[in-house]
Amino acid sequence: MFGFIGVLVFFAAALLFSSVKVLPEYQRGVVLTLGRYTGTKGPGLVILIPIVQRMMWVDLRVTVMDVPPQDVISRDNVSVRVNAVVYFRVMEPDKSVLQVADFYQATSQLAQTRLRSVLGQHELDEILSQRDSINRSLQLILDEATDPWGIKIANVEIKDVDLNETMVRAIARQAEAERERRAKVIHAEGELQAAEKLRDAAALLSQQPQALQLRYLQTLADMSSSGKASTIVFPLPLDLIKPLLDGIAPKSESK
């Protein structure tokens, strides 16, 4: 008799223990009564009716999910391998339980397909240089798709973009060619500016012969200040020696 009562007490205590739950601040409990949704409980103390009610826990904290590496063909037909990370949280616990069997697995699969789809619409240069814009696009697309599940996509970040060795060498050659092109353009612009300055100087000297003579004298001074013995052949302008030639010519004719 006492053994039977002890068994009853044990089962009563077990049922009472299973009916009392304590949920922390970051958890909620979705309660089903005879299989029907009857509310979301928590945080704090929650008392369930044994056998009749069942509760499923949902974590409301931000979840970090790694997206496995995906093989993507870009719009310019370049094969790349890309992985990403998704930050999301449950905003409506009842939807995350009632609308989808496993919201984590569903979000992971959706992130993989959307990642391949979005990156396939961009060229390789855009994937490498416009990550912030692509991340925002992925975040908006995933957030809209997971909204019926009560999921909020907080952020999406592309982590690594891996290229094969042939593509890496091609990009390196392209970068080298671009640097050489820029160097040639800068050199040509410098030559053009120098030619324009020389043209302006020549025009100025042609208008002022005295300036040309001063330039000759300055050149002589610079050469003599070098401290080295040298022979200088310095041409004289014709307008300086013309009077001398005119004076010599009459004397020659008189003879």
Secondary structure, DSSP 8 states (H G I E B T S, - for coil): -HHHHHHHHHHHHHHHHHHEEEE-TTEEEEEEETTEEEEEE-SEEEE--TTTEEEEEEE-S-EEEEEEEEEEE-TTS-EEEEEEEEEEEES-HHHHHHT-S-HHHHHHHHHHHHHHHHHTTS-HHHHHH-HHHHHHHHHHHHHHHHGGGTEEEEEEEEEEEE--HHHHHHHHHHHHHHHHHHHHHHHHHHHHHHHHHHHHHHHHHHH-HHHHHHHHHHHHHHHHTT-----------HHHHHHHHHHHHHHHHH-
